[in-house]
Amino acid sequence: MKFDREIYNTILVHVSRAWERLRLEQPHQEMPLDNIESAEELPTIADQVLYTPLVQEFLEQRDGSIWNRFGDGFSDIYIERTAREIIKGTYLN
């Protein structure tokens, strides 16, 4: 497994954005974790995104065209969609 601090930091930002967007979509409901707990959990979600096969392939090959496999065209769309799936599957069920 490859690790790249700059890519990880980018993923962490997008995971945070995905968490906040989900929170805003539920105006009369609380998220399952409060602000402090969620801040502690975001790196766990970022790790899961970082170690997806697609991100790992990108880290190996540094070929930006891999993001087009899902029709996303950009890494941020893939990262946020993957983060939303993890958040919904793990924290909102």
ABEGO torsion letter per residue (X at the ends): XBBBAAAAAAAAAAAAAAAAAAAAABAABBBABBAAAAAAAAAAAAAAAAABAAAAAAAAAGBAAAAAAAGAGBAAAAAAAAAAAAAAAAAAX
